[in-house]
Structure formats: structure tokens, C-alpha cells
């Protein structure tokens, strides 16, 4: 199983919502199944999900399994209830060499019972086992295809709700036409194209009635260049709406030109999951960069995260140098190996929302330094900053980090120096950063799929997360960080990925509070730990926004909250299968925590507190830890914490198995 980690980072957020975002209709729950031989399913899943969601109100679940084989029995179908919870299934899969009839029947069962389906291209060639079971599901039998060429699709029923947008004819820019040797009596042809070899028409768009299920099918869709065509996406969306029984004329919404262009770019865009951003060595920060690949050193390095000095001249915007602490006066230095007339420098700082203060110095011998840039009083927030300088005879360049407008460490992704004009940067680099910049900070085993879910400005300063059963993600946001004390800068965002591409495209404020530090969602109510309170926010009218706040526990911290913000206070909540809410308590403890039933407790130091979801029966679960951040609970009620020990051996080395009443 591929797990996902959700990150709030500085990247550009693309939303292909089109008109559907304005729809007040209940969204159609669609499951897209993709994978197998011979097609670019990694890009096609984005094209289909985003293209259709730009035309109708569809919420996606995307399953890509089976690699590139033709004989995979994908894990999804091992569950006999695999189709439950969805309004329609889209099969864009290519598994022809699975001979098991029972496996095919497992797939067909929910469709036979009435689950609507969309079949695309190679799905017509699936599950060949010597029977006609799959062909009857498709409504058409196809033995293979002809050469790859552009062909013209002619509507045999141009007035049908599905093919109406095609007009009388539409030219497929690139494709392979499937041969259609048999159309079953349950199927109705909507369009055909003529075979090149003999000019015989081949059915390529049709509908089918498979027992109780409506099925829309098309053999068109081999190439991305075809799939991104507005005509093709219009047809698929209309087919989906027809399959689920919607009034196509009322529920279909044409996508605007800007959305169509953005989706067209997906035909050749970097595939999701492949990193998304280019490796820039030799293209962005290597070519023409006098510092590229040269020897670098720094006054300190964040070695535990591999943020070494050399990373700032490797031409790769996924790696950076970072000092070991937030103090001013940290320096980074590069040796150009021979004297150069440096005329420009450019620094790619870590954060977009920070005014970095620094100086750049030049030296011929590494001993005597001359200031060539003075940004020590900078107040402008910018990540990529270029400076024109005049520094002949320079062999060594040094960046001295003075400070910032907020608590930040000296840290930058890349440093450039030039003896002429600096090369122009790609637009993706000069805006809000690249997708990979914060992903590179996440070290994960191979079985983890690390992707971007939310990004600024919609999602920023994430502190805690909770997920609903339908995939909605709630993000606690605290703009003042751990040490801020200014009220009114905390909130919880409700984030939804409507098109199944792994990125939140609908974001709204669910509730506002100071210092959100832990979340739990159940049945349209969100429990929030926001020191000194534990509250539950209720969405009574189920519109995705809280209507009222109910305070359950008061006093869940000390007076330190007023002096240094939420740092070292109560930090996270988890709900066990025993029905208790478990609260991680930092080393400040709490003074006179009072529950809904009047229970009062006082403790110094750190540990785990627990309380019922209604705020009653509050009690100490375990104690004697220092500054734990969160609580992890497995299905057997084993409780684990990760402690900031600060008592030798490294501050972040202790993982504890916590027992009830333990000290």
C-alpha cells in the first residue's frame, strides 16, 4: 500500500475547478481505476480527473495499480465490496491477460447489480478468458487495433446528449482506431470512424445496458494529445452524467479557455509522483554560475537534516544549506578557485514570506574581505534576490546572515555568481518556489508516496492535521508560530481534493481560534485543542463551516502561554478505540485544568492526560516525560510518544512506549 504524507509548503497551487466549483449540486463520487500496459496512465489520471471536474461536480478517488503489466490482479479488486460508496466507476485500465473467470466476475458483480461505468480505450481489451463476459459488459467486441494515425469521428446520432457537443464530425489528432467486430444487442452506437485499410466504419463511441447498469464506452483515448482535447473531455463528461442518470443539458458546464489550456499542458507536463520539479543543475543554477560545484564551507551546518554548505552550489533547488541555529552572524563561503571579476550574485533563500537581512563580502585571499552587498536592514520579503556588483579579483565570496523579520535560520537553496548578466530563471523558480523544495526535507521509506496536498497562500503555517472518513483534511493553522502571543491569527482550514489528483483544490475556513494544537473530526464536529482550551466546533447545517463552539476543558496550560505563546504547552490530541481523547502535555504542565463535569487537576512537567469526548472524567494517564509533542495509539491501545529530552544523547532521540499509570 502506498501511504501519503500531507504537507503545507510554499508551492504554486493549481486548481482546475472550472464551473463545477460553483455548483451547489451534490458531487458525483467517482472511482477512477487505471494502470497496466502500454499507456501513460500517470498523466491520464490527471487529465481525466481535472478535465471532467472542470465540466461537472465530480469528487474523485483515483487508484493506479498493476504497474505496466497485462496480467496484474490489482489489490483493489481483492475486496468484494470494492465499488461501495461510489456513484460511478471509470475503467481506464489495460489488463488483457488475466484468465481467471472468477476474478472477472468479481469485477462485474457491482456493475451487474447496477453500478454505472465508463470504459475508456484499452478497457475494451481487458480480462480475456475464453468467455464473452467482459465483451458483454463493454457492449462491443474488439480483437485489436489498426495503425496509429489521425482519424475523423462521425456522429451516427449527433442529437444524443453525449455526442451533441461533437457536431457531425471531430478529428482525433492522434490515435489508434480499435476494430469493432460485434456490437451486442444491448448497445447503441453513437459515433464511428473509418478504418484506414478498407474504409469500413468502426464503432468508437456507444452506450450499453449491462443488466441494471448504464455503461458509456469509447475506444478513443490512446494518446494524451487526444485526451486533452476539449471535444473529448466534453464527450466523456456528458457520458458520465448520462451514466449516473443526470440531466446532461442542465448539469454539464463547458470549461473556459484558460482551463482548457491548463489541462492541455498536462499532456506533456511532469507526471505526478515523479517529483514535479526539474533538477536544475546545468540549466538554472549551473550554466554561467562561477560558484557552481565549487568548494563551500559554513560556520555551521544543519547536519542532522543533511543541509550542508555544499548544497548551495550543486545546481539543485531541492537541496539547501542551513545553519545549525537561528542566531545571527552565521556565514557561508565559496571558493571560486581562481580570481574572477564578479559582476552579479543571486541568492535563493529558503522562505518566500521572510525579509532576510544579510551581507555579501568578497576576498582575493580569504583573509581580507570587502563588503559588496549590504542588505543588513532589508525589510522586503522575497525569496530569490539578485544584486549587481563590481568585484574584480574575487576568489572567495561570503554570505553573512544577520537576521530576519521573523524567527528564521540562515538558509538558502542556491547561490549564484556571474562575471556578466545572470541567466534568466524559469518562471517556476521565480514565483513561490518549486514543488520539490520542501519535499526534499522529508525522508521517507520507498513504500511511502510523499506528495504535496496543500500550499500557500491557501494553506500556510500548518501545525496539526485531522482527516474525515471521506478524505476531507482539516489543517490547524497558527500564523504566529510557537512563540507568538498576538491573538486572532489561528484557524482551522477544511481542505478537499475534489478531482483526485492529490492536491486540495477547495479550501475554506472551518473555524477560528488561537493556537490550534490538535484536531479530531467525527460526524460533522471538530474537536480542537487550543491552549488553554479543549473545544468542539459543531457544523450543524453541514455547510463545511462551524456554527457553534462548545468548550469542554479549560486551563490546559500555565501562565507561560502569555509569556512565550504555545511553546511547551499542550500539543496534540488522539482518540483511542476506547473512546478517550488523549492529550500530549508539554513540560509546562497545567494549572487547574477544569473539565465539563467540574473535575479539576493540576500537574507540573509533561505527560499524557485523557478525557471523554464530552469533557468529563478527565484523568492523568501517565506522567514523568519532558516535552512530548503528540500521542500515537495503535489498534491494541499501545500508546507511544516522541520526547524532546534535552538530557543527553541528543534532544530528539527518545521514543517511549507509555503504559497507563506509568511514570
RODREN-565069 format. One line per 10 residues: number of its first residue (from 1); their letters; for each residue x, y, z of C-alpha. Coordinates in steps of 0.05 Angstrom, whole numbers, padded with zeros to 5 digits. Example, Ala and Ser with C-alpha at 12.3 -4.5 7.8 and 13.67 -1.06 7.14 Angstrom:
2
1) as) 00246/-00090/00156 ~ 00273/-00021/00143;
//
This chain:
663
1) xxxxxxxxxx) 00000/00000/00000 ~ 00025/00070/-00017 ~ 00015/00118/00041 ~ 00011/00193/00033 ~ 00040/00247/00076 ~ 00006/00315/00071 ~ 00048/00378/00074 ~ 00034/00452/00075 ~ 00091/00484/00035 ~ 00110/00542/-00009;
11) xxxxxxxxxx) 00089/00520/-00078 ~ 00041/00544/-00132 ~ -00028/00515/-00125 ~ -00064/00497/-00190 ~ -00139/00490/-00189 ~ -00176/00462/-00250 ~ -00244/00473/-00219 ~ -00278/00509/-00276 ~ -00352/00518/-00268 ~ -00362/00458/-00223;
21) xxxxxxxxxx) -00336/00494/-00162 ~ -00397/00540/-00164 ~ -00446/00482/-00168 ~ -00489/00471/-00107 ~ -00508/00401/-00131 ~ -00486/00341/-00091 ~ -00419/00319/-00120 ~ -00416/00254/-00160 ~ -00370/00205/-00126 ~ -00326/00175/-00180;
31) xxxxxxxxxx) -00274/00119/-00174 ~ -00222/00121/-00230 ~ -00185/00055/-00237 ~ -00122/00059/-00280 ~ -00058/00021/-00294 ~ -00029/-00034/-00337 ~ 00003/-00038/-00404 ~ 00020/00010/-00459 ~ -00008/00078/-00438 ~ 00013/00140/-00399;
41) xxxxxxxxxx) -00035/00128/-00342 ~ 00003/00172/-00294 ~ -00013/00234/-00335 ~ -00080/00209/-00360 ~ -00108/00203/-00289 ~ -00095/00278/-00281 ~ -00124/00296/-00349 ~ -00187/00256/-00336 ~ -00199/00279/-00265 ~ -00184/00352/-00276;
51) xxxxxxxxxx) -00216/00355/-00345 ~ -00282/00324/-00322 ~ -00284/00363/-00257 ~ -00278/00427/-00298 ~ -00345/00408/-00330 ~ -00385/00374/-00275 ~ -00387/00369/-00200 ~ -00347/00305/-00190 ~ -00306/00284/-00130 ~ -00252/00233/-00147;
61) xxxxxxxxxx) -00218/00173/-00117 ~ -00161/00150/-00162 ~ -00130/00081/-00158 ~ -00069/00067/-00201 ~ -00044/-00004/-00191 ~ -00014/-00061/-00230 ~ 00048/-00027/-00258 ~ 00056/-00036/-00333 ~ 00038/-00109/-00338 ~ -00021/-00140/-00374;
71) xxxxxxxxxx) -00035/-00196/-00324 ~ -00040/-00160/-00256 ~ -00095/-00177/-00208 ~ -00095/-00110/-00174 ~ -00105/-00105/-00098 ~ -00167/-00062/-00105 ~ -00209/-00119/-00132 ~ -00190/-00166/-00075 ~ -00242/-00131/-00033 ~ -00310/-00159/-00052;
81) xxxxxxxxxx) -00341/-00091/-00035 ~ -00291/-00052/-00077 ~ -00344/-00009/-00111 ~ -00383/00010/-00049 ~ -00392/00085/-00036 ~ -00383/00108/-00108 ~ -00435/00133/-00158 ~ -00396/00113/-00220 ~ -00334/00073/-00238 ~ -00286/00095/-00293;
91) xxxxxxxxxx) -00244/00038/-00321 ~ -00182/00064/-00357 ~ -00142/00001/-00347 ~ -00106/-00049/-00392 ~ -00103/-00119/-00362 ~ -00117/-00166/-00420 ~ -00080/-00228/-00396 ~ -00118/-00245/-00332 ~ -00151/-00312/-00350 ~ -00187/-00322/-00283;
101) xxxxxxxxxx) -00262/-00321/-00298 ~ -00278/-00315/-00223 ~ -00234/-00252/-00220 ~ -00273/-00222/-00278 ~ -00338/-00238/-00244 ~ -00314/-00204/-00180 ~ -00304/-00140/-00221 ~ -00370/-00147/-00258 ~ -00413/-00161/-00197 ~ -00426/-00089/-00175;
111) xxxxxxxxxx) -00439/-00068/-00247 ~ -00488/-00125/-00257 ~ -00524/-00101/-00195 ~ -00530/-00030/-00223 ~ -00464/00008/-00213 ~ -00455/00054/-00273 ~ -00390/00050/-00312 ~ -00347/00089/-00361 ~ -00300/00047/-00404 ~ -00241/00080/-00439;
121) xxxxxxxxxx) -00198/00053/-00496 ~ -00158/-00008/-00472 ~ -00212/-00026/-00421 ~ -00246/-00058/-00481 ~ -00188/-00108/-00485 ~ -00190/-00128/-00412 ~ -00197/-00196/-00378 ~ -00196/-00243/-00438 ~ -00211/-00312/-00411 ~ -00246/-00351/-00467;
131) xxxxxxxxxx) -00315/-00325/-00449 ~ -00354/-00265/-00475 ~ -00368/-00239/-00404 ~ -00324/-00177/-00409 ~ -00346/-00162/-00480 ~ -00419/-00163/-00458 ~ -00402/-00114/-00403 ~ -00369/-00069/-00454 ~ -00426/-00078/-00504 ~ -00376/-00087/-00561;
141) xxxxxxxxxx) -00324/-00139/-00580 ~ -00256/-00115/-00607 ~ -00199/-00161/-00626 ~ -00146/-00108/-00636 ~ -00130/-00042/-00670 ~ -00100/-00013/-00733 ~ -00042/00035/-00744 ~ -00032/00100/-00707 ~ -00059/00159/-00745 ~ -00107/00218/-00741;
151) xxxxxxxxxx) -00178/00196/-00757 ~ -00245/00230/-00762 ~ -00302/00212/-00714 ~ -00371/00218/-00746 ~ -00432/00220/-00700 ~ -00484/00169/-00720 ~ -00531/00203/-00671 ~ -00509/00276/-00668 ~ -00570/00295/-00626 ~ -00555/00247/-00569;
161) xxxxxxxxxx) -00539/00282/-00503 ~ -00469/00251/-00503 ~ -00447/00266/-00575 ~ -00483/00331/-00583 ~ -00421/00372/-00570 ~ -00381/00336/-00625 ~ -00425/00362/-00681 ~ -00426/00319/-00743 ~ -00352/00304/-00742 ~ -00289/00312/-00700;
171) xxxxxxxxxx) -00218/00296/-00718 ~ -00177/00257/-00668 ~ -00107/00289/-00671 ~ -00071/00225/-00655 ~ -00096/00155/-00640 ~ -00104/00081/-00655 ~ -00173/00060/-00681 ~ -00199/-00004/-00649 ~ -00233/-00053/-00695 ~ -00305/-00068/-00675;
181) xxxxxxxxxx) -00327/-00137/-00699 ~ -00391/-00143/-00657 ~ -00439/-00094/-00624 ~ -00484/-00131/-00575 ~ -00559/-00120/-00578 ~ -00556/-00084/-00511 ~ -00512/-00030/-00540 ~ -00527/00032/-00582 ~ -00475/00062/-00628 ~ -00466/00138/-00623;
191) xxxxxxxxxx) -00406/00150/-00668 ~ -00357/00114/-00714 ~ -00293/00125/-00752 ~ -00270/00093/-00817 ~ -00214/00041/-00817 ~ -00155/00062/-00859 ~ -00144/-00005/-00893 ~ -00214/-00013/-00924 ~ -00253/00049/-00905 ~ -00302/00007/-00863;
201) xxxxxxxxxx) -00335/00044/-00806 ~ -00315/00021/-00736 ~ -00359/00038/-00676 ~ -00318/00081/-00628 ~ -00370/00114/-00583 ~ -00431/00078/-00555 ~ -00475/00063/-00495 ~ -00493/-00004/-00465 ~ -00544/-00031/-00416 ~ -00508/-00084/-00375;
211) xxxxxxxxxx) -00561/-00116/-00332 ~ -00581/-00059/-00285 ~ -00522/-00013/-00301 ~ -00515/00042/-00352 ~ -00448/00038/-00388 ~ -00416/00091/-00432 ~ -00356/00069/-00472 ~ -00307/00095/-00523 ~ -00246/00065/-00556 ~ -00216/00134/-00566;
221) xxxxxxxxxx) -00162/00155/-00517 ~ -00094/00123/-00530 ~ -00054/00187/-00531 ~ -00052/00245/-00482 ~ -00056/00293/-00541 ~ -00124/00266/-00557 ~ -00148/00261/-00485 ~ -00135/00335/-00470 ~ -00178/00358/-00529 ~ -00239/00397/-00504;
231) xxxxxxxxxx) -00284/00356/-00550 ~ -00260/00291/-00519 ~ -00268/00315/-00447 ~ -00336/00344/-00464 ~ -00358/00277/-00491 ~ -00331/00238/-00431 ~ -00364/00285/-00381 ~ -00431/00280/-00417 ~ -00423/00205/-00418 ~ -00411/00204/-00343;
241) xxxxxxxxxx) -00471/00248/-00329 ~ -00514/00204/-00373 ~ -00489/00141/-00339 ~ -00508/00166/-00269 ~ -00577/00189/-00293 ~ -00565/00264/-00292 ~ -00599/00313/-00339 ~ -00539/00326/-00383 ~ -00566/00392/-00410 ~ -00575/00420/-00340;
251) xxxxxxxxxx) -00513/00393/-00305 ~ -00459/00398/-00359 ~ -00418/00462/-00357 ~ -00368/00479/-00412 ~ -00298/00494/-00388 ~ -00268/00562/-00403 ~ -00209/00574/-00449 ~ -00159/00584/-00393 ~ -00178/00517/-00361 ~ -00173/00481/-00427;
261) xxxxxxxxxx) -00104/00509/-00439 ~ -00081/00488/-00369 ~ -00108/00418/-00379 ~ -00076/00414/-00448 ~ -00009/00427/-00415 ~ -00017/00362/-00376 ~ -00005/00322/-00440 ~ 00070/00332/-00431 ~ 00076/00360/-00361 ~ 00119/00325/-00308;
271) xxxxxxxxxx) 00079/00266/-00283 ~ 00051/00268/-00213 ~ 00093/00229/-00164 ~ 00156/00238/-00204 ~ 00179/00298/-00164 ~ 00143/00350/-00206 ~ 00201/00399/-00208 ~ 00262/00397/-00252 ~ 00332/00383/-00228 ~ 00364/00449/-00245;
281) xxxxxxxxxx) 00437/00432/-00248 ~ 00468/00458/-00313 ~ 00403/00492/-00332 ~ 00385/00542/-00279 ~ 00439/00550/-00229 ~ 00497/00514/-00263 ~ 00507/00546/-00331 ~ 00543/00612/-00324 ~ 00548/00605/-00248 ~ 00620/00616/-00226;
291) xxxxxxxxxx) 00604/00583/-00159 ~ 00572/00520/-00187 ~ 00605/00458/-00160 ~ 00659/00496/-00123 ~ 00683/00481/-00053 ~ 00638/00512/00000 ~ 00640/00516/00076 ~ 00600/00549/00131 ~ 00606/00570/00203 ~ 00555/00515/00219;
301) xxxxxxxxxx) 00511/00465/00183 ~ 00445/00432/00200 ~ 00479/00364/00192 ~ 00422/00324/00222 ~ 00379/00342/00162 ~ 00437/00339/00112 ~ 00432/00414/00098 ~ 00506/00421/00083 ~ 00543/00481/00056 ~ 00558/00446/-00010;
311) xxxxxxxxxx) 00484/00440/-00025 ~ 00481/00515/-00041 ~ 00525/00506/-00103 ~ 00501/00439/-00130 ~ 00452/00470/-00180 ~ 00394/00431/-00150 ~ 00337/00472/-00119 ~ 00316/00411/-00078 ~ 00376/00417/-00031 ~ 00398/00474/00013;
321) xxxxxxxxxx) 00448/00499/00064 ~ 00421/00515/00132 ~ 00457/00539/00195 ~ 00452/00497/00258 ~ 00413/00551/00294 ~ 00374/00615/00286 ~ 00428/00661/00312 ~ 00455/00718/00270 ~ 00527/00721/00248 ~ 00527/00654/00213;
331) xxxxxxxxxx) 00569/00654/00150 ~ 00571/00613/00086 ~ 00630/00616/00038 ~ 00651/00591/-00031 ~ 00719/00586/-00064 ~ 00716/00604/-00138 ~ 00786/00571/-00146 ~ 00815/00630/-00185 ~ 00806/00706/-00186 ~ 00743/00728/-00222;
341) xxxxxxxxxx) 00711/00795/-00238 ~ 00645/00783/-00204 ~ 00591/00829/-00231 ~ 00527/00797/-00203 ~ 00504/00750/-00148 ~ 00437/00717/-00135 ~ 00413/00681/-00073 ~ 00354/00633/-00070 ~ 00333/00639/00003 ~ 00291/00586/00037;
351) xxxxxxxxxx) 00226/00623/00051 ~ 00182/00667/00008 ~ 00150/00703/00067 ~ 00213/00728/00101 ~ 00254/00792/00097 ~ 00325/00764/00101 ~ 00379/00810/00127 ~ 00450/00796/00104 ~ 00515/00820/00075 ~ 00556/00792/00016;
361) xxxxxxxxxx) 00632/00800/00021 ~ 00687/00788/-00029 ~ 00760/00770/-00019 ~ 00822/00754/-00060 ~ 00857/00713/-00007 ~ 00803/00691/00043 ~ 00832/00736/00096 ~ 00816/00808/00077 ~ 00742/00820/00060 ~ 00706/00876/00024;
371) xxxxxxxxxx) 00631/00886/00030 ~ 00597/00885/-00038 ~ 00524/00878/-00016 ~ 00493/00907/00046 ~ 00423/00881/00059 ~ 00431/00883/00135 ~ 00370/00928/00142 ~ 00327/00895/00089 ~ 00252/00897/00102 ~ 00228/00868/00035;
381) xxxxxxxxxx) 00201/00797/00036 ~ 00229/00760/-00023 ~ 00260/00692/-00035 ~ 00302/00699/-00098 ~ 00344/00763/-00094 ~ 00395/00787/-00146 ~ 00448/00841/-00138 ~ 00491/00877/-00188 ~ 00562/00885/-00160 ~ 00632/00904/-00183;
391) xxxxxxxxxx) 00684/00859/-00150 ~ 00745/00847/-00194 ~ 00799/00799/-00170 ~ 00750/00759/-00127 ~ 00766/00687/-00109 ~ 00724/00679/-00046 ~ 00652/00701/-00034 ~ 00618/00700/00033 ~ 00546/00710/00055 ~ 00537/00734/00127;
401) xxxxxxxxxx) 00468/00722/00155 ~ 00448/00780/00200 ~ 00376/00760/00217 ~ 00305/00765/00191 ~ 00239/00799/00204 ~ 00215/00736/00240 ~ 00248/00676/00273 ~ 00285/00643/00216 ~ 00352/00609/00208 ~ 00404/00628/00156;
411) xxxxxxxxxx) 00385/00581/00099 ~ 00385/00584/00023 ~ 00375/00535/-00034 ~ 00427/00562/-00083 ~ 00479/00616/-00091 ~ 00499/00643/-00159 ~ 00557/00688/-00181 ~ 00569/00714/-00251 ~ 00621/00754/-00289 ~ 00565/00783/-00333;
421) xxxxxxxxxx) 00489/00784/-00335 ~ 00455/00730/-00294 ~ 00417/00679/-00336 ~ 00341/00685/-00336 ~ 00307/00637/-00288 ~ 00248/00593/-00305 ~ 00182/00622/-00282 ~ 00171/00564/-00234 ~ 00234/00584/-00197 ~ 00220/00658/-00190;
431) xxxxxxxxxx) 00149/00650/-00164 ~ 00131/00614/-00100 ~ 00183/00560/-00107 ~ 00182/00491/-00136 ~ 00142/00432/-00113 ~ 00203/00393/-00092 ~ 00234/00445/-00047 ~ 00201/00422/00017 ~ 00190/00351/-00005 ~ 00266/00344/-00004;
441) xxxxxxxxxx) 00264/00356/00071 ~ 00221/00294/00081 ~ 00259/00230/00086 ~ 00212/00171/00075 ~ 00219/00096/00061 ~ 00208/00073/-00010 ~ 00138/00048/00005 ~ 00115/00119/00023 ~ 00088/00165/-00031 ~ 00105/00236/-00009;
451) xxxxxxxxxx) 00064/00288/-00046 ~ 00041/00360/-00038 ~ -00030/00367/-00012 ~ -00037/00440/00009 ~ 00005/00501/-00006 ~ 00007/00576/00007 ~ -00028/00622/00003 ~ -00089/00577/00014 ~ -00053/00532/00064 ~ 00002/00562/00105;
461) xxxxxxxxxx) 00034/00553/00174 ~ 00005/00483/00186 ~ 00011/00457/00258 ~ -00036/00397/00263 ~ -00079/00353/00219 ~ -00142/00311/00221 ~ -00178/00273/00166 ~ -00251/00256/00158 ~ -00274/00188/00132 ~ -00289/00218/00063;
471) xxxxxxxxxx) -00218/00244/00054 ~ -00231/00316/00076 ~ -00170/00342/00112 ~ -00173/00393/00168 ~ -00110/00434/00179 ~ -00096/00474/00242 ~ -00060/00539/00222 ~ -00022/00583/00270 ~ 00009/00643/00235 ~ 00047/00665/00297;
481) xxxxxxxxxx) 00086/00600/00305 ~ 00104/00571/00372 ~ 00128/00635/00407 ~ 00077/00687/00383 ~ 00027/00717/00430 ~ -00015/00762/00385 ~ -00088/00738/00385 ~ -00130/00727/00323 ~ -00080/00690/00279 ~ -00103/00619/00287;
491) xxxxxxxxxx) -00155/00579/00248 ~ -00173/00510/00221 ~ -00179/00501/00146 ~ -00223/00450/00112 ~ -00187/00422/00051 ~ -00218/00378/-00003 ~ -00186/00344/-00062 ~ -00246/00342/-00110 ~ -00211/00315/-00172 ~ -00168/00260/-00140;
501) xxxxxxxxxx) -00101/00288/-00162 ~ -00072/00290/-00091 ~ -00078/00366/-00084 ~ -00130/00405/-00045 ~ -00170/00448/-00093 ~ -00226/00470/-00047 ~ -00204/00506/00017 ~ -00245/00545/00067 ~ -00240/00567/00139 ~ -00278/00518/00183;
511) xxxxxxxxxx) -00268/00555/00249 ~ -00223/00607/00282 ~ -00186/00603/00348 ~ -00117/00619/00377 ~ -00062/00567/00379 ~ -00094/00505/00347 ~ -00050/00447/00370 ~ -00091/00384/00359 ~ -00152/00362/00319 ~ -00202/00305/00316;
521) xxxxxxxxxx) -00263/00302/00269 ~ -00325/00259/00275 ~ -00396/00266/00249 ~ -00392/00340/00229 ~ -00359/00361/00294 ~ -00286/00380/00303 ~ -00250/00374/00370 ~ -00195/00426/00375 ~ -00140/00431/00428 ~ -00123/00505/00430;
531) xxxxxxxxxx) -00089/00521/00496 ~ -00115/00535/00546 ~ -00179/00503/00519 ~ -00205/00438/00490 ~ -00266/00455/00449 ~ -00312/00421/00400 ~ -00337/00461/00340 ~ -00402/00437/00310 ~ -00423/00443/00237 ~ -00498/00439/00249;
541) xxxxxxxxxx) -00521/00456/00179 ~ -00465/00415/00147 ~ -00441/00470/00101 ~ -00368/00459/00117 ~ -00364/00516/00169 ~ -00371/00514/00244 ~ -00436/00542/00272 ~ -00421/00540/00346 ~ -00365/00526/00396 ~ -00373/00483/00458;
551) xxxxxxxxxx) -00317/00489/00510 ~ -00302/00422/00543 ~ -00239/00434/00585 ~ -00208/00499/00610 ~ -00139/00514/00638 ~ -00098/00465/00596 ~ -00033/00503/00606 ~ 00001/00553/00652 ~ 00014/00628/00652 ~ 00073/00614/00606;
561) xxxxxxxxxx) 00023/00619/00548 ~ 00022/00694/00558 ~ 00098/00699/00561 ~ 00121/00654/00504 ~ 00060/00631/00465 ~ 00040/00558/00457 ~ 00112/00533/00460 ~ 00119/00474/00510 ~ 00044/00474/00525 ~ -00009/00420/00510;
571) xxxxxxxxxx) 00008/00400/00439 ~ -00034/00345/00407 ~ -00095/00300/00415 ~ -00111/00230/00392 ~ -00173/00187/00402 ~ -00164/00115/00420 ~ -00212/00059/00403 ~ -00230/00060/00477 ~ -00266/00126/00465 ~ -00219/00171/00506;
581) xxxxxxxxxx) -00185/00233/00479 ~ -00111/00230/00496 ~ -00076/00297/00505 ~ 00000/00307/00499 ~ 00023/00354/00554 ~ 00089/00392/00547 ~ 00136/00405/00605 ~ 00100/00468/00629 ~ 00043/00423/00652 ~ -00024/00455/00671;
591) xxxxxxxxxx) -00053/00494/00729 ~ -00125/00480/00749 ~ -00150/00444/00686 ~ -00225/00440/00694 ~ -00270/00391/00657 ~ -00343/00397/00638 ~ -00363/00358/00700 ~ -00322/00402/00747 ~ -00263/00355/00753 ~ -00201/00396/00769;
601) xxxxxxxxxx) -00128/00373/00760 ~ -00060/00407/00768 ~ 00006/00378/00744 ~ 00077/00404/00732 ~ 00121/00372/00679 ~ 00099/00331/00619 ~ 00057/00270/00605 ~ -00009/00246/00578 ~ -00077/00269/00601 ~ -00142/00238/00577;
611) xxxxxxxxxx) -00215/00259/00578 ~ -00281/00235/00549 ~ -00306/00269/00485 ~ -00358/00306/00526 ~ -00304/00337/00571 ~ -00319/00292/00631 ~ -00279/00241/00672 ~ -00213/00277/00660 ~ -00153/00239/00689 ~ -00078/00232/00684;
621) xxxxxxxxxx) -00058/00173/00640 ~ 00017/00175/00650 ~ 00070/00225/00674 ~ 00144/00239/00680 ~ 00161/00258/00609 ~ 00190/00324/00588 ~ 00162/00358/00526 ~ 00124/00310/00483 ~ 00091/00336/00420 ~ 00037/00285/00405;
631) xxxxxxxxxx) 00009/00217/00423 ~ 00007/00156/00376 ~ -00042/00099/00392 ~ -00046/00033/00356 ~ -00109/-00011/00350 ~ -00086/-00051/00411 ~ -00084/00012/00453 ~ -00008/00014/00456 ~ 00010/00087/00468 ~ 00074/00118/00441;
641) xxxxxxxxxx) 00105/00187/00446 ~ 00167/00222/00419 ~ 00201/00264/00471 ~ 00244/00326/00468 ~ 00290/00302/00523 ~ 00347/00353/00526 ~ 00381/00308/00578 ~ 00438/00279/00538 ~ 00447/00238/00475 ~ 00410/00286/00430;
651) xxxxxxxxxx) 00346/00323/00440 ~ 00304/00283/00391 ~ 00324/00211/00404 ~ 00272/00184/00453 ~ 00211/00145/00431 ~ 00171/00119/00490 ~ 00121/00064/00498 ~ 00074/00093/00550 ~ 00036/00050/00600 ~ -00025/00073/00639;
661) xxx) -00005/00100/00707 ~ 00068/00097/00686 ~ 00118/00150/00708;
//
